[in-house]
Amino acid sequence: MAETKPRITDIGPPDYRQFLPPVIEKNYGQWKYHEILEPGVMVHVAERGDKVYTVRVASPRLLSLDTIRFYADVADRYCGGHLRFTSRHNVEFMTTDADNVPEIRKEVEERGHLVGGIGNSITSMVHTQGWVHCHSAATDASGIVKAVMDDLAEHFTAMDLPAKCRIALACCLNMCGAVHCSDIAILGIHRKPPRIEHDKLDKICEIPLVSSSCPTAAIRPTTVNGTKSVDVIEEDCMFCANCFTVCPALPIADAEADGVSIWVGGKVSNARTQPRFSKLAIPYITNNPPRWPEVTSAVKNIVDVWRQDARKFERIGDWIERIGWPRFFKKTGIEFGKEHIDDYTHAGLSFQRTAQITHVDWD
C-alpha cells in the first residue's frame, strides 16, 4: 500500500493522518495481527515487524481540565505525545516500548482510573447528554452510567464474560446513543404528550414548523380563544419531543411520568451472526436519582444471568435467540406484558441489516 502524505487545506476538517503516531502512519493498513496480552492491554504487530502496545483506560466522558492535563502528561512521557479516544469514551495510550506498559498502568490506576474493556468484557458505556444540557431528556445520562458502571466495574477490568458486552444509554427515543444496536440499552422515555402553552405558542413558535416537526402528524393547527395555536392528538403522539425542539411552548418533561426502559439483544458486528436491533425487555422503571438502584440492579441481573447461561463467544442477542424469548423472561425474572408485543406495522423485522449479501435478484 503506497504511503500518502496528509492533504492540508483551509476548508473543512483537518486530515486525520496528520495526527497519527509515526508508527501508525508508517504501517497504515499493513497490520499483520493483534493479540490481547492482559485485561486492558493489547499489541498490534505490523507486517514489517513493528509493534504497538495499547493500554485502554476508562474515561468518564465528561472530562475536567485536570483529567485532560493528566492524560496529556502520561501521553507526553510514554507515548510521544499521542493518545486516542475510542467510540465508547475510553482513552488509549499507545507506545512502541513494552517497558512503558506497566508504567502507564501504574500511573493511571494510582489516579483511580480503571484499565480494561478489551476482549470478553464490558467496556465503557456510550451515552448522550442527559440532564447536563439536553432539552428533551427523559432521564439523566452521566448519573445512570456512573451508577451502572460502578456495579459492573469488575467485568471491565477482567475478561470473565462469555463474549464482549456493549451497553449504551440514550436519554429519549431520539437515540443520540447507540441503544438500537447494543447488547443492553437503557432508554429514557416520556409517557405523557407535550403540554400546550397556548398563550405563548403564537408569540415564540412558527406553527407550520411545529406541525411539520411531528413524525406521526399528531400536531394540527387550531385556534384557542381567538389565538392561533396547535392541538395534539394524544393517541398518535410517540413522545419524541421533536415538537419541543422547535417550540419551547410545548414542554414534555414530567417528573412523575418520565423514566427508563431496558432493551437487549442488539449488536453492530457482522461476526458469527448478522447485526440485529435491540428489543424491549423492561418497559418502564421510574427515575430514582442520584443512583438509580432499580436500573442498576436490572442491568446487573441481565448480565449475571447471561454470564452464567451463555456459551463461549455468545453475545446476549445470540444467547436469547438460542434459548428463546420465553426462557429469557423466565430466567431473568422479568415480567412479560402487553408492551412486549410488537404490533407496529413498519417494524424492522425484514430490514437488511448486514453487509453479508447471499443473493441479489437483479430483475
Residue pairs with C-beta under 8 A, 6 or more apart in sequence:
1 28
1 29
1 30
3 25
3 26
3 28
4 17
5 17
6 15
6 16
6 17
6 18
7 15
8 14
8 15
8 18
17 25
17 28
19 82
20 28
20 82
21 52
21 79
21 80
21 82
21 94
22 80
23 46
23 50
23 52
23 96
24 52
24 94
26 46
26 48
26 50
27 46
27 47
27 48
27 50
30 46
30 47
30 48
31 44
31 45
31 46
31 47
32 45
32 46
32 47
33 44
33 45
34 42
34 43
34 44
34 45
35 42
35 43
36 42
36 118
36 119
36 159
37 43
37 53
37 101
39 115
39 116
39 118
39 119
39 121
39 157
39 158
39 159
40 55
40 56
40 57
40 105
40 114
40 115
40 116
40 117
40 118
40 157
41 53
41 54
41 55
41 56
41 101
41 105
41 115
41 118
42 53
42 54
42 56
42 118
43 51
43 52
43 53
43 54
43 98
44 51
44 52
44 54
45 51
46 52
50 96
51 96
51 98
52 94
52 95
52 96
53 94
53 95
53 96
53 97
53 98
53 100
53 101
54 92
54 93
54 94
55 92
55 93
55 94
55 95
55 101
55 104
55 105
55 108
55 115
56 86
56 90
56 91
56 92
56 115
56 116
56 117
56 118
56 123
57 90
57 91
57 92
57 93
57 108
57 113
57 114
57 115
58 90
58 113
58 114
58 115
58 116
58 117
58 124
58 149
58 156
59 67
59 85
59 89
59 90
59 91
59 113
59 124
60 67
60 89
60 142
60 146
61 89
61 124
61 127
61 142
61 145
62 132
62 142
70 111
71 83
71 91
72 81
72 83
74 83
74 93
74 104
74 107
74 108
75 81
75 82
75 83
75 93
78 93
78 95
78 97
78 100
78 103
78 104
79 93
79 94
79 95
79 100
79 104
80 95
82 94
83 91
83 92
83 93
83 94
84 91
84 92
84 94
85 91
85 92
86 92
86 123
86 124
87 126
88 117
88 123
88 124
88 125
88 126
88 166
89 124
89 125
89 126
90 117
90 123
90 124
93 104
93 108
95 101
95 104
105 115
108 115
109 115
114 153
114 156
114 157
115 157
116 123
116 156
116 157
116 158
117 123
117 124
117 156
118 159
119 159
119 164
120 159
120 160
120 161
120 162
120 163
120 164
120 313
121 155
121 156
121 157
121 158
121 159
121 160
121 161
121 164
121 165
122 149
122 152
122 155
122 156
122 161
122 164
122 165
122 166
122 167
122 303
123 156
123 164
123 166
124 149
124 156
125 145
125 148
125 149
125 167
125 168
125 169
126 166
126 168
126 169
126 177
126 178
126 182
127 141
127 142
127 144
127 145
127 168
127 169
127 170
127 177
128 134
128 137
128 141
128 169
128 170
128 171
128 176
128 177
129 137
129 141
129 171
129 176
130 137
130 139
130 140
130 141
130 142
130 143
130 144
130 171
130 188
131 137
131 139
131 140
131 141
131 143
131 171
132 140
132 141
132 142
134 141
134 171
134 172
134 176
135 241
135 244
135 245
136 171
136 172
136 174
136 240
136 241
136 244
136 245
136 252
136 253
137 171
137 172
137 188
137 253
138 171
138 172
138 188
138 189
138 190
138 253
138 258
138 259
138 260
139 171
139 186
139 188
139 258
139 259
139 260
139 287
140 171
140 287
140 289
141 169
141 171
141 177
143 289
143 290
143 291
143 292
144 169
144 186
144 260
144 292
144 295
144 296
145 169
147 290
147 291
147 292
147 293
147 295
147 296
148 167
148 186
148 292
148 295
148 296
148 299
148 300
149 156
150 296
151 296
151 297
151 299
151 300
152 167
152 299
152 300
152 303
154 160
155 161
155 165
155 303
160 307
161 303
161 306
161 307
162 306
162 307
162 310
162 311
162 312
162 313
162 314
162 319
163 310
163 312
163 313
163 314
163 315
163 318
164 183
164 315
165 183
165 184
165 303
165 306
165 315
165 316
166 178
166 182
166 183
166 184
166 267
167 182
167 183
167 184
167 185
167 186
167 299
168 177
168 178
168 179
168 182
168 184
168 185
168 186
169 177
169 179
169 185
169 186
169 187
169 188
170 176
170 177
170 179
170 185
170 186
170 187
170 188
171 177
171 188
172 187
172 188
172 189
172 190
172 240
172 241
173 187
173 188
173 189
173 238
173 239
173 240
174 240
174 241
174 242
175 187
177 185
178 185
178 268
179 185
179 186
179 187
179 263
179 266
179 278
180 266
180 277
180 278
181 266
181 267
181 268
181 275
181 276
181 277
181 278
182 263
182 266
182 267
182 278
183 264
183 265
183 266
183 267
183 315
183 316
183 317
184 262
184 263
184 264
184 299
184 302
184 303
184 316
185 262
185 263
185 264
185 266
185 278
186 260
186 261
186 262
186 263
186 295
186 299
187 260
187 261
187 262
187 263
188 258
188 259
188 260
188 261
189 239
189 258
189 259
189 260
189 261
189 284
190 239
190 241
190 252
190 253
190 254
190 257
190 258
191 239
191 254
191 257
191 258
191 259
191 284
192 239
192 252
192 254
192 257
193 218
193 232
193 234
193 237
193 239
193 252
194 232
194 237
194 241
194 243
194 244
194 250
194 251
194 252
195 250
195 251
195 252
196 229
196 230
196 231
196 232
196 249
196 250
197 249
197 250
197 251
198 224
198 225
198 227
198 229
199 227
200 248
200 249
201 207
201 210
201 228
201 229
201 230
201 247
201 249
201 250
202 227
202 228
202 229
204 247
204 248
204 249
205 246
205 247
205 248
205 249
205 250
206 246
206 247
207 221
207 228
207 229
207 230
208 221
209 246
209 247
210 219
210 230
210 243
210 246
210 247
210 250
211 217
211 219
211 220
211 221
211 230
213 219
213 242
213 243
213 245
213 246
213 247
214 242
214 243
215 238
215 240
215 242
216 236
216 237
216 238
217 236
218 232
218 233
218 234
218 236
218 237
218 238
219 230
219 231
219 232
219 233
219 243
220 230
220 231
220 233
221 228
221 229
221 230
221 231
222 229
222 230
222 231
223 229
230 250
232 243
232 250
239 252
241 252
243 250
243 252
244 250
244 251
244 252
255 287
258 287
259 284
259 285
259 286
259 287
260 284
260 285
260 286
260 287
260 292
260 295
261 280
261 282
261 283
261 284
261 285
262 280
262 281
262 282
262 285
262 295
262 298
262 299
262 302
263 278
263 279
263 280
263 281
264 278
264 279
264 281
264 302
264 316
264 317
264 320
264 328
265 276
265 277
265 278
265 279
265 316
265 317
265 320
265 321
266 275
266 276
266 277
266 278
266 279
266 317
267 275
267 276
267 315
267 317
268 275
269 275
269 315
270 354
270 355
270 356
272 313
272 315
272 318
273 315
273 317
273 318
273 321
274 353
274 354
274 356
275 353
275 354
276 317
276 353
277 348
277 353
279 342
280 339
280 340
280 342
281 302
281 328
281 332
281 334
282 298
282 334
283 337
283 339
283 340
285 292
285 294
285 295
285 298
286 294
288 294
288 295
301 332
301 333
302 316
302 332
305 331
305 332
306 316
306 319
309 319
309 323
309 331
310 316
310 318
310 319
311 319
311 322
314 322
320 328
323 331
326 336
328 334
329 335
329 336
342 349
